[in-house]
Amino acid sequence: MAKTNDTGFFEKVYQVASQIPYGRVTSYGAIAKYLGTPKSARMVGWAMNASHNNPDVSAHRVVNRIGLLSGKHHFEGTNLMQQLLENEGIEVVENQIQNFEKHFWDPQKEL
């Protein structure tokens, strides 16, 4: 169960995640760093896992630091996260985003 301050943190995560452009991805750690809490990447992951009823949050665009779809088991269906990314023109092979650097969106630089 989330504490009150966790809820506030989750909302900040959602504000950042909702701004990731179509066809781009970011990492849990990049969001954590942008929020001034660089050691809270895992908590960003928890926020993404809790966001599935929020249509403004594109959780499929948040991956781990090397472009692996580490949160894919939180999506309905076997390959939904991959399918959503591929629909945006991002190639995924064996749960790994190809040309990760090309698609990477850094909130530190973009926001």
Z-matrix of the N, CA and C atoms (Angstrom, degrees):
N
C 1 1.456
C 2 1.526 1 109.74
N 3 1.314 2 116.79 1 132.54
C 4 1.462 3 121.36 2 -176.69
C 5 1.523 4 111.26 3 -74.34
N 6 1.306 5 114.16 4 137.81
C 7 1.464 6 119.29 5 173.25
C 8 1.522 7 107.58 6 -78.15
N 9 1.323 8 116.68 7 167.22
C 10 1.463 9 120.68 8 -178.82
C 11 1.525 10 111.38 9 -56.93
N 12 1.355 11 117.43 10 -44.11
C 13 1.462 12 119.29 11 -179.04
C 14 1.526 13 111.80 12 -69.35
N 15 1.356 14 117.77 13 -27.54
C 16 1.461 15 120.44 14 175.10
C 17 1.526 16 109.81 15 -64.72
N 18 1.324 17 116.71 16 -41.53
C 19 1.460 18 120.91 17 179.95
C 20 1.520 19 110.02 18 -59.50
N 21 1.324 20 117.59 19 -43.78
C 22 1.462 21 121.16 20 177.47
C 23 1.519 22 111.45 21 -62.48
N 24 1.320 23 116.39 22 -40.75
C 25 1.461 24 120.86 23 178.07
C 26 1.521 25 109.71 24 -63.95
N 27 1.333 26 117.61 25 -45.51
C 28 1.459 27 121.11 26 179.30
C 29 1.526 28 110.38 27 -57.67
N 30 1.322 29 117.29 28 -42.79
C 31 1.468 30 120.47 29 179.43
C 32 1.526 31 110.82 30 -61.81
N 33 1.328 32 117.73 31 -39.79
C 34 1.475 33 120.76 32 177.31
C 35 1.523 34 110.05 33 -64.09
N 36 1.321 35 116.61 34 -40.94
C 37 1.471 36 121.12 35 177.24
C 38 1.523 37 109.66 36 -60.30
N 39 1.337 38 116.38 37 -45.01
C 40 1.462 39 120.16 38 -178.64
C 41 1.525 40 111.23 39 -64.51
N 42 1.318 41 117.53 40 -35.54
C 43 1.469 42 120.27 41 178.14
C 44 1.525 43 110.37 42 -62.16
N 45 1.333 44 117.04 43 -40.96
C 46 1.466 45 120.39 44 178.50
C 47 1.531 46 109.76 45 -70.71
N 48 1.325 47 116.78 46 -49.15
C 49 1.474 48 120.88 47 -175.56
C 50 1.524 49 111.73 48 -61.49
N 51 1.319 50 117.22 49 -31.08
C 52 1.468 51 119.74 50 -178.78
C 53 1.534 52 111.70 51 -71.10
N 54 1.331 53 116.95 52 -11.56
C 55 1.467 54 120.28 53 -178.71
C 56 1.530 55 113.69 54 -101.27
N 57 1.335 56 117.22 55 0.14
C 58 1.466 57 119.71 56 178.20
C 59 1.525 58 107.82 57 -66.89
N 60 1.322 59 117.33 58 122.27
C 61 1.467 60 119.39 59 -176.85
C 62 1.530 61 113.39 60 -67.24
N 63 1.308 62 114.54 61 154.52
C 64 1.462 63 122.94 62 172.63
C 65 1.525 64 108.82 63 -53.08
N 66 1.324 65 116.54 64 134.46
C 67 1.461 66 120.68 65 177.52
C 68 1.511 67 114.29 66 80.92
N 69 1.323 68 118.19 67 8.34
C 70 1.468 69 122.65 68 179.84
C 71 1.523 70 108.74 69 -126.53
N 72 1.318 71 116.47 70 159.82
C 73 1.464 72 122.31 71 177.56
C 74 1.519 73 109.37 72 -136.09
N 75 1.315 74 115.74 73 160.09
C 76 1.450 75 121.11 74 172.33
C 77 1.516 76 107.80 75 -137.57
N 78 1.330 77 116.57 76 178.72
C 79 1.456 78 120.48 77 -178.40
C 80 1.521 79 110.67 78 -113.62
N 81 1.321 80 114.20 79 160.91
C 82 1.463 81 120.12 80 176.07
C 83 1.530 82 109.43 81 -56.59
N 84 1.326 83 115.67 82 -44.65
C 85 1.456 84 121.28 83 -178.16
C 86 1.517 85 113.12 84 -65.00
N 87 1.332 86 117.28 85 -36.97
C 88 1.469 87 120.22 86 179.32
C 89 1.526 88 110.60 87 -64.77
N 90 1.330 89 116.62 88 -38.86
C 91 1.468 90 119.81 89 177.45
C 92 1.522 91 109.56 90 -67.52
N 93 1.336 92 117.02 91 -44.47
C 94 1.466 93 120.96 92 179.20
C 95 1.528 94 111.10 93 -59.25
N 96 1.318 95 116.14 94 -44.07
C 97 1.468 96 120.71 95 179.74
C 98 1.523 97 110.62 96 -63.68
N 99 1.321 98 117.13 97 -43.42
C 100 1.464 99 121.30 98 178.84
C 101 1.527 100 110.64 99 -59.33
N 102 1.326 101 116.94 100 -37.17
C 103 1.466 102 121.17 101 -178.31
C 104 1.529 103 112.23 102 -80.67
N 105 1.334 104 116.93 103 0.86
C 106 1.458 105 120.46 104 177.43
C 107 1.520 106 113.81 105 82.36
N 108 1.330 107 116.40 106 15.30
C 109 1.468 108 121.71 107 179.52
C 110 1.528 109 108.76 108 -129.72
N 111 1.344 110 117.08 109 68.69
C 112 1.461 111 120.42 110 -171.26
C 113 1.528 112 115.44 111 -60.16
N 114 1.313 113 118.34 112 -18.82
C 115 1.463 114 119.90 113 -179.54
C 116 1.530 115 112.81 114 -94.70
N 117 1.320 116 116.97 115 11.39
C 118 1.470 117 119.64 116 -176.01
C 119 1.528 118 113.57 117 -108.26
N 120 1.327 119 117.93 118 28.73
C 121 1.466 120 120.93 119 179.77
C 122 1.527 121 111.31 120 -57.64
N 123 1.318 122 117.02 121 -39.10
C 124 1.478 123 119.84 122 179.89
C 125 1.526 124 110.50 123 -63.38
N 126 1.320 125 116.77 124 -37.64
C 127 1.467 126 120.16 125 178.90
C 128 1.532 127 110.26 126 -67.33
N 129 1.338 128 117.10 127 -34.35
C 130 1.468 129 120.35 128 174.40
C 131 1.527 130 108.40 129 -61.61
N 132 1.320 131 117.13 130 -40.66
C 133 1.459 132 120.81 131 176.64
C 134 1.518 133 111.86 132 -60.65
N 135 1.333 134 116.77 133 -41.60
C 136 1.463 135 119.93 134 177.01
C 137 1.523 136 110.57 135 -62.12
N 138 1.330 137 116.23 136 -40.08
C 139 1.466 138 120.18 137 178.46
C 140 1.527 139 110.15 138 -62.52
N 141 1.331 140 116.63 139 -43.07
C 142 1.468 141 119.59 140 178.79
C 143 1.528 142 110.29 141 -62.49
N 144 1.321 143 116.80 142 -41.01
C 145 1.451 144 120.56 143 179.26
C 146 1.529 145 111.57 144 -62.99
N 147 1.317 146 116.63 145 -32.48
C 148 1.466 147 121.50 146 -178.77
C 149 1.527 148 112.90 147 -86.16
N 150 1.324 149 117.65 148 -0.44
C 151 1.473 150 121.30 149 -171.81
C 152 1.520 151 114.73 150 -94.94
N 153 1.301 152 118.28 151 2.69
C 154 1.468 153 119.90 152 -169.94
C 155 1.521 154 115.20 153 -63.74
N 156 1.299 155 118.54 154 -16.55
C 157 1.467 156 120.18 155 176.47
C 158 1.524 157 112.05 156 -97.15
N 159 1.326 158 116.43 157 7.48
C 160 1.459 159 121.29 158 -179.01
C 161 1.537 160 108.51 159 -108.43
N 162 1.337 161 118.32 160 103.34
C 163 1.466 162 120.70 161 -175.68
C 164 1.534 163 114.05 162 -67.52
N 165 1.338 164 117.76 163 -14.20
C 166 1.462 165 120.52 164 179.94
C 167 1.526 166 112.60 165 -81.40
N 168 1.317 167 117.00 166 -14.07
C 169 1.461 168 121.42 167 -177.03
C 170 1.524 169 109.24 168 -100.96
N 171 1.310 170 115.97 169 117.94
C 172 1.468 171 121.49 170 179.36
C 173 1.523 172 108.89 171 -91.39
N 174 1.324 173 116.40 172 73.22
C 175 1.467 174 121.80 173 -175.56
C 176 1.527 175 111.88 174 -59.50
N 177 1.325 176 117.50 175 -26.11
C 178 1.467 177 119.66 176 -179.59
C 179 1.525 178 111.87 177 -66.34
N 180 1.324 179 117.81 178 -16.49
C 181 1.467 180 121.47 179 -179.67
C 182 1.526 181 112.76 180 -90.13
N 183 1.321 182 117.52 181 5.50
C 184 1.465 183 121.20 182 179.18
C 185 1.523 184 108.17 183 -113.53
N 186 1.335 185 115.31 184 120.40
C 187 1.462 186 122.47 185 -174.72
C 188 1.527 187 109.59 186 -130.29
N 189 1.311 188 117.14 187 -179.01
C 190 1.464 189 117.34 188 178.60
C 191 1.524 190 111.02 189 -80.00
N 192 1.315 191 116.31 190 177.16
C 193 1.471 192 121.61 191 -169.64
C 194 1.521 193 115.28 192 -65.76
N 195 1.336 194 117.59 193 -14.39
C 196 1.466 195 119.43 194 177.67
C 197 1.529 196 111.99 195 -112.97
N 198 1.333 197 116.07 196 11.71
C 199 1.454 198 119.93 197 175.30
C 200 1.511 199 115.61 198 88.16
N 201 1.329 200 117.11 199 15.07
C 202 1.463 201 119.59 200 176.38
C 203 1.520 202 110.44 201 -83.06
N 204 1.320 203 115.73 202 143.50
C 205 1.462 204 121.05 203 178.39
C 206 1.531 205 108.71 204 -81.29
N 207 1.308 206 116.35 205 66.12
C 208 1.460 207 121.00 206 -173.79
C 209 1.524 208 112.68 207 -69.39
N 210 1.320 209 118.51 208 -18.78
C 211 1.462 210 120.96 209 179.34
C 212 1.512 211 114.11 210 -97.61
N 213 1.326 212 117.61 211 8.93
C 214 1.461 213 120.76 212 -171.64
C 215 1.523 214 113.39 213 -61.44
N 216 1.328 215 118.33 214 -28.18
C 217 1.464 216 119.83 215 -178.36
C 218 1.530 217 112.00 216 -72.37
N 219 1.333 218 117.95 217 -7.60
C 220 1.457 219 121.45 218 177.13
C 221 1.532 220 112.28 219 -89.16
N 222 1.326 221 117.01 220 -2.86
C 223 1.466 222 121.82 221 178.98
C 224 1.518 223 109.00 222 -98.87
N 225 1.333 224 116.10 223 145.57
C 226 1.464 225 119.81 224 176.08
C 227 1.523 226 108.95 225 -66.24
N 228 1.302 227 115.47 226 146.73
C 229 1.464 228 119.24 227 179.65
C 230 1.516 229 110.42 228 82.31
N 231 1.297 230 116.06 229 161.02
C 232 1.456 231 121.16 230 -174.05
C 233 1.520 232 112.73 231 -71.05
N 234 1.316 233 117.24 232 -43.51
C 235 1.472 234 120.76 233 -173.59
C 236 1.520 235 113.29 234 -125.58
N 237 1.320 236 118.27 235 28.33
C 238 1.463 237 119.97 236 -174.70
C 239 1.524 238 112.29 237 -59.85
N 240 1.333 239 118.01 238 -44.57
C 241 1.463 240 120.08 239 -179.41
C 242 1.535 241 110.42 240 -59.26
N 243 1.317 242 115.91 241 -46.06
C 244 1.461 243 120.82 242 178.48
C 245 1.520 244 110.70 243 -61.80
N 246 1.329 245 117.31 244 -44.52
C 247 1.463 246 120.68 245 -179.35
C 248 1.532 247 111.46 246 -61.96
N 249 1.325 248 116.89 247 -41.09
C 250 1.469 249 120.15 248 178.79
C 251 1.522 250 110.71 249 -62.68
N 252 1.324 251 116.87 250 -42.52
C 253 1.469 252 120.37 251 178.80
C 254 1.522 253 111.00 252 -67.10
N 255 1.319 254 116.93 253 -43.18
C 256 1.468 255 120.02 254 179.92
C 257 1.521 256 111.03 255 -64.56
N 258 1.323 257 118.31 256 -32.45
C 259 1.463 258 121.54 257 175.91
C 260 1.519 259 111.38 258 -63.83
N 261 1.338 260 116.69 259 -21.46
C 262 1.459 261 121.70 260 178.67
C 263 1.526 262 111.54 261 -97.44
N 264 1.332 263 117.07 262 8.60
C 265 1.465 264 121.03 263 176.33
C 266 1.511 265 114.57 264 88.05
N 267 1.320 266 118.01 265 14.72
C 268 1.460 267 121.79 266 179.43
C 269 1.523 268 108.34 267 -99.10
N 270 1.323 269 115.94 268 123.70
C 271 1.462 270 120.25 269 -179.58
C 272 1.527 271 109.74 270 -83.39
N 273 1.329 272 114.99 271 132.96
C 274 1.461 273 121.45 272 179.57
C 275 1.524 274 107.85 273 -126.05
N 276 1.332 275 116.35 274 125.64
C 277 1.462 276 121.61 275 177.53
C 278 1.527 277 107.56 276 -126.19
N 279 1.328 278 116.53 277 123.29
C 280 1.467 279 122.88 278 -179.55
C 281 1.534 280 111.24 279 50.13
N 282 1.325 281 115.40 280 50.49
C 283 1.469 282 123.95 281 177.69
C 284 1.527 283 114.15 282 64.42
N 285 1.312 284 117.66 283 17.53
C 286 1.464 285 122.67 284 -178.10
C 287 1.533 286 108.87 285 -120.33
N 288 1.335 287 116.50 286 126.79
C 289 1.463 288 120.30 287 176.03
C 290 1.518 289 108.55 288 -70.14
N 291 1.317 290 115.29 289 128.79
C 292 1.462 291 120.70 290 177.81
C 293 1.532 292 109.07 291 -84.00
N 294 1.318 293 116.87 292 145.17
C 295 1.470 294 121.91 293 -176.95
C 296 1.528 295 110.48 294 53.76
N 297 1.324 296 115.54 295 47.46
C 298 1.467 297 122.24 296 -175.52
C 299 1.529 298 112.01 297 -52.83
N 300 1.328 299 117.20 298 -43.26
C 301 1.466 300 120.88 299 -177.96
C 302 1.527 301 111.49 300 -60.44
N 303 1.322 302 116.33 301 -36.32
C 304 1.464 303 121.50 302 -179.49
C 305 1.532 304 111.31 303 -65.12
N 306 1.311 305 116.70 304 -35.64
C 307 1.463 306 121.72 305 -176.24
C 308 1.527 307 112.97 306 -94.09
N 309 1.334 308 116.67 307 -9.29
C 310 1.464 309 120.23 308 -172.96
C 311 1.529 310 111.40 309 -69.90
N 312 1.306 311 115.36 310 131.91
C 313 1.460 312 123.76 311 178.40
C 314 1.526 313 107.27 312 -115.03
N 315 1.321 314 116.64 313 118.42
C 316 1.461 315 121.31 314 -177.01
C 317 1.525 316 109.72 315 -102.48
N 318 1.332 317 117.65 316 111.14
C 319 1.467 318 118.89 317 -178.72
C 320 1.528 319 113.39 318 -60.57
N 321 1.341 320 117.34 319 -25.90
C 322 1.468 321 120.93 320 177.48
C 323 1.536 322 110.62 321 -60.37
N 324 1.319 323 115.63 322 -36.59
C 325 1.472 324 120.91 323 -176.92
C 326 1.521 325 112.30 324 -93.21
N 327 1.334 326 116.54 325 -30.24
C 328 1.465 327 120.68 326 -170.93
C 329 1.522 328 114.36 327 -93.11
N 330 1.337 329 117.45 328 -23.85
C 331 1.462 330 119.88 329 -176.87
C 332 1.518 331 111.76 330 -106.71
